[in-house]
């Protein structure tokens, strides 16, 4: 018979990349993602008794990360009100011998999407990230965000529409 600690250790080995990847999409910064991941794992360890292997512990970890992220965002917004920080522009990795123009354009588009997502309200941003970057189902997103499935669907629709409008406003697509 395995202990709860061994089960959690096995779980972390299996899903650590998924959870870290989700944290990276949420924060859009590697250092912040590492901090968020550590906070989520620490919180999960503190609540090992609540983790039920039969009830999708991966979603439970995602919901812990969402909660930690929301708390961190609130703190950051308070700090930004006192001392605003600037955004760094990231072109991403531009390959050496490929079509540089296409690579730069792709990097700029990705940067525009990242910037728009970063400024989007979490109620739309988190479902978009869970759906399109982490391939979660509507049911899983509903469980992670603790909202009804219909709300997830409407937030995904509204989030896509907001993203499309902002990209169109910047000339990336038709309105």
URLIN-V128715 format. One record per run of one state. SS is the DSSP state (helix for helix, strand for strand, loop for the rest). FROM is the first residue (numbers start at 1). LEN is the number of residues. Records with the same first field share a line. If there is no record, write none. Layout:
# URLIN-V128715
SS = FROM-LEN / FROM-LEN
This chain:
# URLIN-V128715
loop = 1-3 / 28-2 / 47-1 / 51-2 / 56-1 / 83-17 / 120-2 / 134-4 / 146-3 / 170-6
helix = 4-24 / 30-17 / 48-3 / 53-3 / 57-26 / 100-20 / 122-12 / 138-8 / 149-21
